[in-house]
Amino acid sequence: MPKIDRDAVLHVATLSRLALSEDELQLFQDQLSRIIEYFDKLDPIDTAHVQPLSHPMGIRNVFRQDAVGASAPRQDALSNAPAKTDEAYKVPVVVDPS
């Protein structure tokens, strides 16, 4: 019995904006169910004395100073734009003006 039902796969596909065929739905349902089953195998492991780990390496944030530098000339910055005015990129309206 799959642990992930068809509705859950459809929900994730909708959130991901994916159109899946019936064969793909079944494939992903099976694959996601196997992944969950694998995690179930890890449940019996005692992790009470294991420290939480966010990364296996001892990484720390490396910050640099913010420094004002020279910008590219406007015409160079706009040179590869698919649509532009004399001063800026031209993009479609994404906010309802009303």
N, C-alpha and C positions, 0 to 999 in steps of 0.2 A: 504494500500500500504506500503510495507516494506521500511524503511528508508535506510537500508543497502542492496545493491544489491548483487547478486550472485557473481559477479566479485570481489567485495571487500572481501567477505568471502574467495574466492579462493586465492586472493592475500595474505591475512593474513595467510592462511593455508600453502601456499608456503613458506612464510618467516619463519614460525614456523616449516617447514619441516614435515607437517602433511598430510597424505593421508586420505581424507574424502570421504565417500560414498555420494551418492545423498541424502539419508535420513539425514545424518549428516549435509550436506551443508544447506538443508532446515531448519533443527532444529537450527543451529547456526545463520542463517540469521534471523529467527524469534526472537531468544533470543537477539541477538545484536540490532535488531530494537526496541524491547521492552525497552532495556536499554537506548537507545537514546531518545525514547519517554518519559521515566521517567525524564531524564535530561531536556527535553523541559518543563516539568511541573515546573521546578525551575526557568525558565527564568523570569517570572513576579515578582519574589521576589526582592525588592529593597535592594541591597547590597552596596550602595554608601558609607555608613558610617561604614562599617564593615572592620576592619583591616585584611590584609592578614594573613593567619595562615598556618604554615607549619607543626605544630604538636600541638595537644591539651594540651600537658603537657609542663611545663617549663623546657625543657631539654637543656642542654648545652654540648658541647664536653668535655669529660674527657680524658685528656692526661696523660700518665705515662712517666716517664723518660726511655729513651733507656738505657738498661744496658746489658753489655756483660755477658753472662752466659755460663755454660757448655753445650756442645752439646751432643746429644746421640752418642754413639759409632757407627761408620759406619756400622758394621755388624748388629747391632740392627736395624738401620734405614732401611737397605736393607732386613731384614729378611722376610718381607711379600710381597716383590716385586714379581710380576708374572714373570718378566724377568730382569736379572741383570748381570753385569760383576763383577769382583772382587772389583771394586771401585765405580760403579754408576748404576743407573736405566738404563735399556735398553728399548728404546721406538722406535716406527716406525718413519721413516723419514716423516716429514710433509712439508718440503721445497723442491722445485724442485732444484736439484743440478746444473742444467745448467745455 
